[in-house]
Amino acid sequence: MGRRGGLEEDVVPGYRIPFATISAVKLDMETPWANWRVPFVLPRALWEARRLVAGFKPSVVLGTGGYVSAPLIVSAAAMRVPIVLQEQNYLPGRATRLLGRLARVIATAYLESAAYLDGRPTVVTGTPVRPEFQTPRTDLPERPRRILVLGGSQGAHRINLALAAALPALVERSEIEVAHQTGGQDLAFMEAAREALPAAARGQYQAFAFAGDLAARMRASDLVLSRAGASTLSEVSALGIPMILVPGAFARGHQRLNAQPYESAGAAVVIQDAECDGPRLTREIQAIVDDPIRYRAMIQAMRLLGRPQAAEAVVSLLRKVARA
């Protein structure tokens, strides 16, 4: 189940999964005046969710957080259907914290998340990843050669600026190749940065706004530079590939918390957003490339943190709750 008009309405049917929608509107805690639609949409969302639960008659309901899940969870709880919540972030989102009291158990990606959930039963399963990420890489090189930079579909402007400044120094080393998901807004800017490189080095850098084969590109990389979003961390760690993380300074700083366990374990280097510039990025990348012992230690640490079978763990939990 998802939001009517949301991205999931286009994506989920492609996997041949039955899909239903409800009306939904986000509760904006930062700008309360923007919530004028909530009193009009919420009753309808609850009615639609209750109708779906009554018609489908689920043995268990899984909520993955966010405002869209709230009407379904509330409706299912009112009809005494057992509930499991799945939380991707270190700091549980508002929906998970509020709805946690209705759940039999909460599946988390981090052991530390339990401290924010008021004593509700939790199980660390990791965050489910797609089949492309369920087999860790075993062929990583002695030193990283292929660097993948992920800015997400909207891009990460701070990272893009820093990489543009770092590119000349990075491509001086002929063994380094950089593939860069720029997002649509900065693609032309990064293509201009590529054209400014020496002609012989331009082939070492590739910029693209989006990629349908991003999973394959992630698997082919030796080092990933990205924000610290929960999904990206789960996918890259499942592959066992070391990272350089630049947590976004938004949404109560939850990405900084997401990155902490990876930094503490030595699986990733963390650069604070305000400190991410060309010289810093160049130093951090070259320090990893020039130290194969450190790089191998980062690989081992990432393999210990990765949970490529998280989907199976969540399914097992759902079955257990449904049988209870």
Buried (B, 14 or more C-beta within 10 A) or exposed (E): BBBBEEEBBEEBEEEEEEBBBBBBBBEEEEEEEEBEEBEEBBEBBBBBBBEBBEEEEBEBBBBBBBBBBBBBBBBBBEEEBBBBBBBBBBBBBBBBBEBBEBBBBBBBBBEBBBEBBEEBEBBBBBBBBEEBBBEBBEEBEEBBBBBBBBBBEEBBBBBBBBBBBBBBBBBEBEEBBBBBBBBEEBBEBBBEBBEEBEEEBBEBBBBBBEEEEBBEBBBBBBBBBBBBBBEBBBBBBBBBBBBBBBBBEEEEEBBBBBBBBBBEBBBBBBBEBEEBBBEBBBEBBBEBBEEEEBBBBBBEBBBEBBBBBBBBBBBEBBEBBBEE
